[in-house]
Amino acid sequence: MMLTSAGHLGDAARCRALGIAAYLVKPIRQGELLEAICAILRKAPEAPVASLVTKHKLREEHHRQRILLAEDNEVNQKLALRLLEKRGFEVTVVGDGRAAVAEHGKNSFDAILMDVQMPVMDGFEATAEIRREEKSTGAHIPIIAMTAHALIGDEKRCIDAGMDAYVSKPIRTTELFTTLQSCLDTWGKKEDKQDSAHSVVVPVK
């Protein structure tokens, strides 16, 4: 396995010419690396390399985007889970901020729905921890605050804390999905641009 953090235009074509099977972009999460390896191993050994396995290709092959839901209230968990799964999202649910930070570190998600008030570690603390981790990786995951305290200044407080957007509870379906899709579209496009500039090459025989 050969790794590089210095990607250049034309790397993809060069990788194909050399018979390299995968082309991933740093930072690489465990889940993304596992998916890439699995995609490579599913190919027949004698088959020619038709296309590189990339982050973009892995996302295209996913029929469902992955959402991390951090919410301690079971009723709200079930409601949000039902709404999200009905719209085709794959959802992982955790009950506090510390668990959200840990799950984010282990797996790849497209966005986080973060309750503000949770036991052990609240949404503001969890967001701050995730943003600190991202400073060393250059990554950015959209974090959408969810709070039952819809007071003047709450939205600004959430944005100042490092969150990307804000929805109030009780959850309103239109507001939730409009906000979520806006964040996914915005940061998905930025990540695609980043993917073309920096790469990790994973060749296999």
N, CA and C atoms as a LAMMPS dump frame, in Angstrom:
ITEM: TIMESTEP
0
ITEM: NUMBER OF ATOMS
615
ITEM: BOX BOUNDS ff ff ff
-5.0000000000000000e+02 5.0000000000000000e+02
-5.0000000000000000e+02 5.0000000000000000e+02
-5.0000000000000000e+02 5.0000000000000000e+02
ITEM: ATOMS id mol type element x y z
1 1 1 N 0.85 -1.193 0
2 1 2 C 0 0 0
3 1 3 C 0.889 1.249 0
4 2 1 N 0.708 2.082 -0.965
5 2 2 C 1.497 3.308 -1.081
6 2 3 C 0.611 4.499 -0.747
7 3 1 N 1.088 5.395 0.117
8 3 2 C 0.299 6.545 0.558
9 3 3 C 1.006 7.842 0.183
10 4 1 N 0.234 8.868 -0.167
11 4 2 C 0.799 10.175 -0.447
12 4 3 C -0.182 11.258 -0.047
13 5 1 N 0.349 12.376 0.408
14 5 2 C -0.512 13.51 0.761
15 5 3 C -0.377 14.641 -0.255
16 6 1 N 0.407 14.422 -1.303
17 6 2 C 0.631 15.466 -2.315
18 6 3 C -0.018 15.058 -3.623
19 7 1 N -1.279 15.408 -3.786
20 7 2 C -1.984 15.069 -5.013
21 7 3 C -1.827 16.143 -6.071
22 8 1 N -1.837 15.734 -7.339
23 8 2 C -1.709 16.676 -8.444
24 8 3 C -2.708 16.319 -9.536
25 9 1 N -3.024 17.286 -10.355
26 9 2 C -3.898 17.034 -11.491
27 9 3 C -3.265 15.973 -12.388
28 10 1 N -4.068 15.049 -12.849
29 10 2 C -3.553 13.981 -13.691
30 10 3 C -3.204 12.725 -12.929
31 11 1 N -3.272 12.776 -11.596
32 11 2 C -2.944 11.595 -10.798
33 11 3 C -3.883 10.426 -11.093
34 12 1 N -5.159 10.736 -11.295
35 12 2 C -6.131 9.66 -11.534
36 12 3 C -5.791 8.889 -12.801
37 13 1 N -5.469 9.614 -13.877
38 13 2 C -5.122 8.959 -15.141
39 13 3 C -3.843 8.143 -14.996
40 14 1 N -2.876 8.687 -14.265
41 14 2 C -1.619 7.97 -14.052
42 14 3 C -1.852 6.687 -13.249
43 15 1 N -2.74 6.781 -12.241
44 15 2 C -3.05 5.597 -11.434
45 15 3 C -3.686 4.506 -12.298
46 16 1 N -4.611 4.909 -13.17
47 16 2 C -5.249 3.927 -14.05
48 16 3 C -4.219 3.264 -14.952
49 17 1 N -3.302 4.067 -15.478
50 17 2 C -2.28 3.537 -16.383
51 17 3 C -1.371 2.539 -15.675
52 18 1 N -1.146 2.76 -14.4
53 18 2 C -0.278 1.873 -13.627
54 18 3 C -1.016 0.659 -13.07
55 19 1 N -2.32 0.632 -13.255
56 19 2 C -3.092 -0.489 -12.74
57 19 3 C -3.451 -0.367 -11.273
58 20 1 N -3.362 0.832 -10.737
59 20 2 C -3.718 1.066 -9.329
60 20 3 C -5.235 1.043 -9.196
61 21 1 N -5.701 0.427 -8.134
62 21 2 C -7.136 0.159 -8.019
63 21 3 C -7.907 1.209 -7.229
64 22 1 N -7.23 1.946 -6.328
65 22 2 C -7.962 2.879 -5.472
66 22 3 C -7.216 4.183 -5.31
67 23 1 N -7.956 5.256 -5.193
68 23 2 C -7.41 6.605 -5.113
69 23 3 C -8.252 7.361 -4.095
70 24 1 N -7.744 7.471 -2.864
71 24 2 C -8.521 8.077 -1.793
72 24 3 C -7.896 9.386 -1.338
73 25 1 N -8.717 10.199 -0.705
74 25 2 C -8.295 11.538 -0.304
75 25 3 C -8.15 11.626 1.216
76 26 1 N -7.017 12.149 1.675
77 26 2 C -6.855 12.415 3.09
78 26 3 C -7.744 13.584 3.514
79 27 1 N -8.3 13.549 4.737
80 27 2 C -8.181 12.489 5.741
81 27 3 C -9.047 11.286 5.4
82 28 1 N -8.573 10.091 5.725
83 28 2 C -9.302 8.866 5.45
84 28 3 C -9.854 8.307 6.752
85 29 1 N -11.142 8.13 6.825
86 29 2 C -11.742 7.521 8.003
87 29 3 C -11.704 6.003 7.869
88 30 1 N -11.782 5.334 9.005
89 30 2 C -11.728 3.876 9.007
90 30 3 C -12.81 3.294 8.108
91 31 1 N -14.013 3.854 8.201
92 31 2 C -15.117 3.336 7.406
93 31 3 C -14.872 3.474 5.916
94 32 1 N -14.306 4.617 5.497
95 32 2 C -14.021 4.841 4.084
96 32 3 C -12.95 3.88 3.581
97 33 1 N -11.904 3.676 4.385
98 33 2 C -10.837 2.766 3.993
99 33 3 C -11.374 1.347 3.864
100 34 1 N -12.202 0.942 4.807
101 34 2 C -12.788 -0.397 4.762
102 34 3 C -13.652 -0.57 3.521
103 35 1 N -14.463 0.445 3.204
104 35 2 C -15.323 0.369 2.02
105 35 3 C -14.487 0.241 0.75
106 36 1 N -13.38 0.995 0.681
107 36 2 C -12.523 0.943 -0.501
108 36 3 C -11.887 -0.435 -0.659
109 37 1 N -11.398 -0.989 0.456
110 37 2 C -10.78 -2.314 0.41
111 37 3 C -11.799 -3.357 -0.016
112 38 1 N -12.995 -3.267 0.547
113 38 2 C -14.047 -4.219 0.184
114 38 3 C -14.412 -4.099 -1.294
115 39 1 N -14.462 -2.865 -1.797
116 39 2 C -14.795 -2.66 -3.21
117 39 3 C -13.742 -3.295 -4.115
118 40 1 N -12.472 -3.18 -3.71
119 40 2 C -11.388 -3.772 -4.492
120 40 3 C -11.452 -5.29 -4.46
121 41 1 N -11.672 -5.839 -3.287
122 41 2 C -11.681 -7.294 -3.137
123 41 3 C -12.867 -7.945 -3.828
124 42 1 N -13.934 -7.176 -4.057
125 42 2 C -15.102 -7.743 -4.745
126 42 3 C -14.849 -7.948 -6.228
127 43 1 N -13.807 -7.278 -6.766
128 43 2 C -13.493 -7.414 -8.185
129 43 3 C -12.836 -8.768 -8.454
130 44 1 N -13.132 -9.335 -9.602
131 44 2 C -12.486 -10.601 -9.982
132 44 3 C -11.002 -10.359 -10.194
133 45 1 N -10.118 -11.251 -9.719
134 45 2 C -8.668 -11.038 -9.823
135 45 3 C -8.197 -10.843 -11.257
136 46 1 N -8.833 -11.532 -12.211
137 46 2 C -8.361 -11.444 -13.589
138 46 3 C -8.967 -10.277 -14.346
139 47 1 N -9.924 -9.589 -13.713
140 47 2 C -10.605 -8.495 -14.415
141 47 3 C -9.714 -7.268 -14.48
142 48 1 N -9.711 -6.542 -15.606
143 48 2 C -8.931 -5.306 -15.693
144 48 3 C -9.535 -4.237 -14.799
145 49 1 N -8.716 -3.291 -14.395
146 49 2 C -9.202 -2.196 -13.561
147 49 3 C -9.998 -1.24 -14.439
148 50 1 N -11.297 -1.231 -14.25
149 50 2 C -12.16 -0.399 -15.098
150 50 3 C -12.174 1.043 -14.612
151 51 1 N -12.145 1.236 -13.326
152 51 2 C -12.167 2.589 -12.785
153 51 3 C -11.572 2.59 -11.392
154 52 1 N -11.06 3.745 -10.995
155 52 2 C -10.481 3.885 -9.671
156 52 3 C -11.577 3.92 -8.615
157 53 1 N -11.298 3.342 -7.467
158 53 2 C -12.172 3.492 -6.314
159 53 3 C -11.775 4.798 -5.631
160 54 1 N -12.69 5.754 -5.577
161 54 2 C -12.439 7.054 -4.96
162 54 3 C -13.536 7.354 -3.954
163 55 1 N -13.329 8.406 -3.157
164 55 2 C -14.374 8.818 -2.213
165 55 3 C -15.653 9.166 -2.956
166 56 1 N -15.498 9.863 -4.087
167 56 2 C -16.671 10.268 -4.858
168 56 3 C -17.414 9.048 -5.389
169 57 1 N -16.672 8.062 -5.88
170 57 2 C -17.29 6.849 -6.408
171 57 3 C -18.001 6.079 -5.299
172 58 1 N -17.377 6.023 -4.112
173 58 2 C -18.01 5.336 -2.983
174 58 3 C -19.314 6.022 -2.602
175 59 1 N -19.319 7.364 -2.627
176 59 2 C -20.546 8.092 -2.294
177 59 3 C -21.631 7.828 -3.322
178 60 1 N -21.231 7.754 -4.622
179 60 2 C -22.211 7.485 -5.67
180 60 3 C -22.828 6.105 -5.52
181 61 1 N -22.02 5.161 -5.06
182 61 2 C -22.514 3.801 -4.922
183 61 3 C -23.428 3.641 -3.714
184 62 1 N -23.35 4.584 -2.777
185 62 2 C -24.235 4.536 -1.626
186 62 3 C -25.62 5.027 -2.054
187 63 1 N -26.625 4.237 -1.797
188 63 2 C -27.983 4.67 -2.1
189 63 3 C -28.501 5.6 -1.006
190 64 1 N -27.869 5.543 0.17
191 64 2 C -28.347 6.355 1.277
192 64 3 C -27.193 7.107 1.931
193 65 1 N -27.435 8.383 2.213
194 65 2 C -26.449 9.162 2.941
195 65 3 C -26.564 8.847 4.426
196 66 1 N -25.441 8.98 5.117
197 66 2 C -25.378 8.556 6.514
198 66 3 C -25.468 9.754 7.458
199 67 1 N -26.381 9.662 8.405
200 67 2 C -26.606 10.731 9.371
201 67 3 C -26.341 10.205 10.776
202 68 1 N -25.609 10.976 11.57
203 68 2 C -25.416 10.675 12.985
204 68 3 C -26.398 11.532 13.772
205 69 1 N -27.296 10.89 14.509
206 69 2 C -28.297 11.588 15.299
207 69 3 C -27.901 11.508 16.772
208 70 1 N -27.598 12.642 17.374
209 70 2 C -27.242 12.71 18.792
210 70 3 C -28.414 13.328 19.544
211 71 1 N -29.144 12.491 20.257
212 71 2 C -30.373 12.92 20.935
213 71 3 C -30.625 11.998 22.127
214 72 1 N -30.854 12.563 23.307
215 72 2 C -31.023 11.729 24.502
216 72 3 C -32.477 11.345 24.776
217 73 1 N -33.42 12.071 24.232
218 73 2 C -34.829 11.79 24.472
219 73 3 C -35.326 10.69 23.53
220 74 1 N -35.84 9.609 24.101
221 74 2 C -36.236 8.456 23.289
222 74 3 C -37.368 8.784 22.322
223 75 1 N -38.317 9.602 22.751
224 75 2 C -39.427 9.975 21.867
225 75 3 C -38.906 10.756 20.666
226 76 1 N -38.018 11.72 20.921
227 76 2 C -37.438 12.508 19.833
228 76 3 C -36.552 11.641 18.937
229 77 1 N -35.852 10.682 19.558
230 77 2 C -35.039 9.746 18.771
231 77 3 C -35.899 8.999 17.759
232 78 1 N -36.996 8.444 18.232
233 78 2 C -37.868 7.639 17.369
234 78 3 C -38.496 8.486 16.267
235 79 1 N -38.908 9.698 16.617
236 79 2 C -39.515 10.581 15.623
237 79 3 C -38.518 10.938 14.532
238 80 1 N -37.329 11.413 14.944
239 80 2 C -36.308 11.802 13.959
240 80 3 C -35.86 10.61 13.14
241 81 1 N -35.688 9.462 13.787
242 81 2 C -35.26 8.251 13.082
243 81 3 C -36.275 7.866 12.016
244 82 1 N -37.548 7.897 12.375
245 82 2 C -38.589 7.536 11.415
246 82 3 C -38.622 8.496 10.226
247 83 1 N -38.522 9.796 10.501
248 83 2 C -38.533 10.793 9.427
249 83 3 C -37.338 10.626 8.487
250 84 1 N -36.156 10.441 9.076
251 84 2 C -34.934 10.339 8.276
252 84 3 C -34.911 9.063 7.445
253 85 1 N -35.268 7.943 8.056
254 85 2 C -35.267 6.679 7.307
255 85 3 C -36.322 6.683 6.209
256 86 1 N -37.438 7.332 6.455
257 86 2 C -38.479 7.428 5.431
258 86 3 C -37.98 8.191 4.211
259 87 1 N -37.07 9.148 4.443
260 87 2 C -36.483 9.922 3.341
261 87 3 C -35.274 9.222 2.713
262 88 1 N -34.928 8.033 3.214
263 88 2 C -33.856 7.264 2.596
264 88 3 C -32.487 7.404 3.233
265 89 1 N -32.405 8.084 4.376
266 89 2 C -31.116 8.229 5.048
267 89 3 C -30.82 6.997 5.904
268 90 1 N -29.539 6.689 6.039
269 90 2 C -29.091 5.673 6.981
270 90 3 C -28.701 6.39 8.266
271 91 1 N -29.266 5.984 9.393
272 91 2 C -29.137 6.751 10.627
273 91 3 C -28.486 5.923 11.729
274 92 1 N -27.521 6.535 12.411
275 92 2 C -26.938 5.977 13.621
276 92 3 C -27.335 6.888 14.775
277 93 1 N -27.87 6.302 15.849
278 93 2 C -28.382 7.084 16.97
279 93 3 C -27.487 6.913 18.198
280 94 1 N -27.135 8.025 18.834
281 94 2 C -26.41 8.001 20.109
282 94 3 C -27.148 8.894 21.1
283 95 1 N -26.911 8.67 22.403
284 95 2 C -27.69 9.36 23.416
285 95 3 C -27.01 10.496 24.145
286 96 1 N -25.75 10.791 23.813
287 96 2 C -25.076 11.92 24.464
288 96 3 C -23.927 12.406 23.593
289 97 1 N -23.378 13.563 23.969
290 97 2 C -22.341 14.184 23.162
291 97 3 C -21.052 13.398 23.092
292 98 1 N -20.673 12.779 24.196
293 98 2 C -19.438 12.005 24.195
294 98 3 C -19.53 10.829 23.227
295 99 1 N -20.684 10.175 23.224
296 99 2 C -20.897 9.066 22.289
297 99 3 C -20.895 9.561 20.847
298 100 1 N -21.389 10.774 20.62
299 100 2 C -21.386 11.35 19.275
300 100 3 C -19.959 11.581 18.782
301 101 1 N -19.113 12.127 19.671
302 101 2 C -17.708 12.358 19.311
303 101 3 C -17.021 11.038 18.99
304 102 1 N -17.271 10.021 19.808
305 102 2 C -16.645 8.713 19.592
306 102 3 C -17.115 8.073 18.301
307 103 1 N -18.395 8.152 18.025
308 103 2 C -18.947 7.545 16.807
309 103 3 C -18.436 8.268 15.566
310 104 1 N -18.343 9.581 15.646
311 104 2 C -17.8 10.367 14.536
312 104 3 C -16.355 9.989 14.255
313 105 1 N -15.603 9.679 15.289
314 105 2 C -14.208 9.296 15.11
315 105 3 C -14.032 7.926 14.494
316 106 1 N -15.022 7.05 14.672
317 106 2 C -14.915 5.675 14.178
318 106 3 C -15.486 5.48 12.787
319 107 1 N -16.505 6.255 12.434
320 107 2 C -17.225 6.018 11.182
321 107 3 C -17.395 7.3 10.376
322 108 1 N -17.752 7.116 9.135
323 108 2 C -17.926 8.245 8.22
324 108 3 C -19.41 8.6 8.109
325 109 1 N -19.71 9.877 8.314
326 109 2 C -21.081 10.366 8.199
327 109 3 C -21.114 11.574 7.273
328 110 1 N -22.292 11.82 6.705
329 110 2 C -22.464 12.983 5.833
330 110 3 C -22.879 14.221 6.618
331 111 1 N -23.523 14.028 7.781
332 111 2 C -23.94 15.152 8.611
333 111 3 C -24.275 14.643 10.004
334 112 1 N -24.29 15.573 10.963
335 112 2 C -24.676 15.25 12.342
336 112 3 C -25.837 16.142 12.75
337 113 1 N -26.894 15.527 13.283
338 113 2 C -27.976 16.261 13.928
339 113 3 C -27.681 16.219 15.423
340 114 1 N -27.381 17.368 16
341 114 2 C -26.848 17.438 17.364
342 114 3 C -27.801 18.161 18.306
343 115 1 N -28.4 17.404 19.244
344 115 2 C -29.201 18.029 20.282
345 115 3 C -28.287 18.904 21.141
346 116 1 N -28.791 20.027 21.582
347 116 2 C -27.966 20.942 22.361
348 116 3 C -27.832 20.483 23.803
349 117 1 N -28.938 20.074 24.419
350 117 2 C -28.91 19.67 25.821
351 117 3 C -28.917 18.147 25.934
352 118 1 N -27.784 17.582 26.368
353 118 2 C -27.654 16.142 26.552
354 118 3 C -26.818 15.87 27.787
355 119 1 N -26.988 14.703 28.396
356 119 2 C -26.166 14.348 29.555
357 119 3 C -24.739 14.013 29.141
358 120 1 N -23.861 13.896 30.108
359 120 2 C -22.449 13.523 29.939
360 120 3 C -21.665 14.63 29.23
361 121 1 N -22.063 14.946 28.009
362 121 2 C -21.448 16.029 27.24
363 121 3 C -22.53 16.645 26.369
364 122 1 N -22.736 17.962 26.474
365 122 2 C -23.812 18.574 25.693
366 122 3 C -23.383 18.828 24.25
367 123 1 N -24.319 19.317 23.457
368 123 2 C -24.061 19.506 22.034
369 123 3 C -22.98 20.519 21.723
370 124 1 N -22.879 21.562 22.534
371 124 2 C -21.846 22.572 22.319
372 124 3 C -20.454 21.986 22.574
373 125 1 N -20.322 21.234 23.648
374 125 2 C -19.032 20.619 23.965
375 125 3 C -18.642 19.585 22.912
376 126 1 N -19.619 18.799 22.476
377 126 2 C -19.344 17.781 21.465
378 126 3 C -18.918 18.417 20.152
379 127 1 N -19.593 19.489 19.775
380 127 2 C -19.238 20.194 18.542
381 127 3 C -17.83 20.771 18.63
382 128 1 N -17.508 21.362 19.775
383 128 2 C -16.17 21.931 19.959
384 128 3 C -15.099 20.851 19.846
385 129 1 N -15.366 19.674 20.395
386 129 2 C -14.401 18.577 20.333
387 129 3 C -14.212 18.097 18.899
388 130 1 N -15.308 17.977 18.169
389 130 2 C -15.223 17.542 16.764
390 130 3 C -14.467 18.572 15.931
391 131 1 N -14.735 19.847 16.159
392 131 2 C -14.044 20.891 15.398
393 131 3 C -12.555 20.923 15.733
394 132 1 N -12.197 20.636 16.988
395 132 2 C -10.775 20.574 17.344
396 132 3 C -10.088 19.437 16.595
397 133 1 N -10.74 18.307 16.499
398 133 2 C -10.178 17.175 15.768
399 133 3 C -10.008 17.512 14.286
400 134 1 N -10.952 18.245 13.743
401 134 2 C -10.918 18.564 12.311
402 134 3 C -9.773 19.524 11.967
403 135 1 N -9.295 20.284 12.92
404 135 2 C -8.194 21.213 12.65
405 135 3 C -6.946 20.464 12.204
406 136 1 N -6.774 19.237 12.666
407 136 2 C -5.598 18.461 12.296
408 136 3 C -5.795 17.661 11.017
409 137 1 N -7.052 17.556 10.564
410 137 2 C -7.335 16.748 9.369
411 137 3 C -7.752 17.581 8.163
412 138 1 N -8.246 18.787 8.413
413 138 2 C -8.738 19.609 7.323
414 138 3 C -10.14 19.25 6.878
415 139 1 N -10.768 18.301 7.551
416 139 2 C -12.119 17.879 7.185
417 139 3 C -13.155 18.814 7.816
418 140 1 N -14.394 18.668 7.377
419 140 2 C -15.49 19.429 7.983
420 140 3 C -16.785 18.663 7.759
421 141 1 N -17.445 18.285 8.845
422 141 2 C -18.739 17.631 8.731
423 141 3 C -19.822 18.629 9.135
424 142 1 N -20.9 18.732 8.363
425 142 2 C -21.987 19.63 8.745
426 142 3 C -22.629 19.179 10.06
427 143 1 N -22.755 20.091 11.003
428 143 2 C -23.414 19.819 12.274
429 143 3 C -24.619 20.746 12.402
430 144 1 N -25.787 20.148 12.546
431 144 2 C -27.029 20.913 12.656
432 144 3 C -27.541 20.813 14.083
433 145 1 N -27.677 21.959 14.737
434 145 2 C -28.147 21.988 16.118
435 145 3 C -29.651 21.744 16.171
436 146 1 N -30.081 21.006 17.197
437 146 2 C -31.502 20.83 17.471
438 146 3 C -31.745 21.249 18.919
439 147 1 N -32.644 22.195 19.127
440 147 2 C -32.889 22.67 20.482
441 147 3 C -34.358 22.993 20.687
442 148 1 N -34.831 22.71 21.887
443 148 2 C -36.213 23.014 22.24
444 148 3 C -36.351 24.447 22.732
445 149 1 N -35.24 25.124 22.937
446 149 2 C -35.269 26.488 23.455
447 149 3 C -35.109 27.476 22.298
448 150 1 N -36.206 27.744 21.624
449 150 2 C -36.173 28.633 20.466
450 150 3 C -36.246 30.081 20.932
451 151 1 N -35.158 30.561 21.472
452 151 2 C -35.105 31.919 21.983
453 151 3 C -34.275 32.802 21.072
454 152 1 N -34.5 34.104 21.173
455 152 2 C -33.708 35.045 20.389
456 152 3 C -32.236 34.904 20.774
457 153 1 N -31.392 34.75 19.799
458 153 2 C -29.968 34.601 20.055
459 153 3 C -29.492 33.168 20.061
460 154 1 N -30.421 32.194 20.126
461 154 2 C -30.023 30.786 20.15
462 154 3 C -29.304 30.378 18.873
463 155 1 N -29.836 30.828 17.736
464 155 2 C -29.222 30.446 16.465
465 155 3 C -27.801 30.98 16.374
466 156 1 N -27.602 32.231 16.778
467 156 2 C -26.255 32.819 16.742
468 156 3 C -25.316 32.058 17.673
469 157 1 N -25.819 31.663 18.836
470 157 2 C -24.989 30.927 19.778
471 157 3 C -24.543 29.594 19.173
472 158 1 N -25.449 28.93 18.459
473 158 2 C -25.111 27.651 17.823
474 158 3 C -24.065 27.838 16.726
475 159 1 N -24.251 28.857 15.906
476 159 2 C -23.298 29.121 14.819
477 159 3 C -21.935 29.501 15.39
478 160 1 N -21.934 30.332 16.428
479 160 2 C -20.677 30.733 17.067
480 160 3 C -19.955 29.536 17.682
481 161 1 N -20.718 28.504 18.066
482 161 2 C -20.132 27.32 18.686
483 161 3 C -19.538 26.362 17.656
484 162 1 N -19.699 26.68 16.364
485 162 2 C -19.121 25.833 15.326
486 162 3 C -20.12 24.991 14.575
487 163 1 N -21.388 25.143 14.891
488 163 2 C -22.422 24.413 14.161
489 163 3 C -22.733 25.143 12.859
490 164 1 N -23.262 24.412 11.899
491 164 2 C -23.502 24.99 10.576
492 164 3 C -24.917 25.515 10.391
493 165 1 N -25.851 24.994 11.172
494 165 2 C -27.244 25.39 11.014
495 165 3 C -28 25.045 12.289
496 166 1 N -29.283 25.388 12.294
497 166 2 C -30.066 25.319 13.522
498 166 3 C -31.51 24.997 13.169
499 167 1 N -32.095 24.019 13.871
500 167 2 C -33.53 23.752 13.757
501 167 3 C -34.104 23.656 15.159
502 168 1 N -35.336 24.088 15.32
503 168 2 C -35.958 24.082 16.636
504 168 3 C -36.83 22.843 16.814
505 169 1 N -37.03 22.47 18.066
506 169 2 C -37.926 21.375 18.42
507 169 3 C -39.171 21.958 19.074
508 170 1 N -40.342 21.331 18.858
509 170 2 C -40.542 20.054 18.163
510 170 3 C -40.187 20.137 16.674
511 171 1 N -39.711 19.023 16.153
512 171 2 C -39.21 18.972 14.79
513 171 3 C -40.318 19.229 13.777
514 172 1 N -40.045 20.148 12.87
515 172 2 C -40.95 20.398 11.748
516 172 3 C -40.302 19.805 10.502
517 173 1 N -41.01 18.912 9.854
518 173 2 C -40.434 18.118 8.763
519 173 3 C -39.809 18.981 7.672
520 174 1 N -40.536 19.993 7.214
521 174 2 C -40.029 20.832 6.124
522 174 3 C -38.755 21.555 6.524
523 175 1 N -38.755 22.136 7.724
524 175 2 C -37.572 22.859 8.197
525 175 3 C -36.378 21.922 8.322
526 176 1 N -36.609 20.723 8.874
527 176 2 C -35.527 19.771 9.078
528 176 3 C -34.868 19.396 7.759
529 177 1 N -35.669 19.001 6.774
530 177 2 C -35.08 18.501 5.534
531 177 3 C -34.559 19.615 4.628
532 178 1 N -35.155 20.782 4.693
533 178 2 C -34.617 21.915 3.936
534 178 3 C -33.233 22.286 4.466
535 179 1 N -33.109 22.347 5.791
536 179 2 C -31.832 22.694 6.419
537 179 3 C -30.794 21.605 6.176
538 180 1 N -31.188 20.351 6.36
539 180 2 C -30.265 19.232 6.177
540 180 3 C -29.754 19.162 4.746
541 181 1 N -30.652 19.286 3.778
542 181 2 C -30.239 19.189 2.382
543 181 3 C -29.341 20.345 1.973
544 182 1 N -29.624 21.539 2.52
545 182 2 C -28.781 22.695 2.225
546 182 3 C -27.356 22.469 2.712
547 183 1 N -27.211 21.917 3.924
548 183 2 C -25.874 21.641 4.467
549 183 3 C -25.169 20.549 3.673
550 184 1 N -25.896 19.503 3.307
551 184 2 C -25.302 18.41 2.534
552 184 3 C -24.836 18.902 1.168
553 185 1 N -25.637 19.728 0.53
554 185 2 C -25.268 20.255 -0.786
555 185 3 C -24.053 21.161 -0.689
556 186 1 N -24.038 22.039 0.305
557 186 2 C -22.941 23.005 0.458
558 186 3 C -21.617 22.314 0.718
559 187 1 N -21.575 21.429 1.715
560 187 2 C -20.306 20.822 2.094
561 187 3 C -19.92 19.671 1.187
562 188 1 N -20.911 19.032 0.534
563 188 2 C -20.588 17.988 -0.432
564 188 3 C -19.813 18.538 -1.61
565 189 1 N -20.217 19.713 -2.08
566 189 2 C -19.533 20.347 -3.203
567 189 3 C -18.123 20.771 -2.813
568 190 1 N -17.958 21.299 -1.599
569 190 2 C -16.633 21.728 -1.152
570 190 3 C -15.691 20.534 -1.014
571 191 1 N -16.222 19.4 -0.553
572 191 2 C -15.383 18.215 -0.392
573 191 3 C -14.958 17.665 -1.749
574 192 1 N -15.863 17.735 -2.748
575 192 2 C -15.509 17.27 -4.09
576 192 3 C -14.349 18.076 -4.653
577 193 1 N -14.34 19.391 -4.4
578 193 2 C -13.243 20.231 -4.874
579 193 3 C -11.946 19.861 -4.174
580 194 1 N -12.037 19.581 -2.881
581 194 2 C -10.846 19.201 -2.106
582 194 3 C -10.302 17.87 -2.6
583 195 1 N -11.208 16.927 -2.96
584 195 2 C -10.792 15.604 -3.414
585 195 3 C -9.898 15.673 -4.645
586 196 1 N -10.11 16.675 -5.49
587 196 2 C -9.338 16.768 -6.724
588 196 3 C -7.937 17.324 -6.492
589 197 1 N -7.686 17.855 -5.293
590 197 2 C -6.398 18.486 -5.033
591 197 3 C -5.457 17.664 -4.188
592 198 1 N -5.987 16.802 -3.313
593 198 2 C -5.154 16.033 -2.399
594 198 3 C -5.58 14.576 -2.442
595 199 1 N -4.619 13.66 -2.413
596 199 2 C -4.987 12.253 -2.578
597 199 3 C -4.096 11.327 -1.796
598 200 1 N -4.651 10.139 -1.543
599 200 2 C -3.906 9 -1.043
600 200 3 C -4.131 7.879 -2.037
601 201 1 N -3.077 7.252 -2.511
602 201 2 C -3.195 6.203 -3.5
603 201 3 C -3.035 4.846 -2.803
604 202 1 N -3.978 3.946 -3.037
605 202 2 C -3.937 2.623 -2.422
606 202 3 C -3.882 1.576 -3.514
607 203 1 N -2.69 1.142 -3.948
608 203 2 C -2.597 0.146 -5.013
609 203 3 C -2.677 -1.269 -4.455
610 204 1 N -3.244 -2.185 -5.218
611 204 2 C -3.235 -3.6 -4.842
612 204 3 C -2.878 -4.415 -6.058
613 205 1 N -2.3 -5.598 -5.823
614 205 2 C -1.926 -6.486 -6.933
615 205 3 C -3.135 -7.32 -7.321
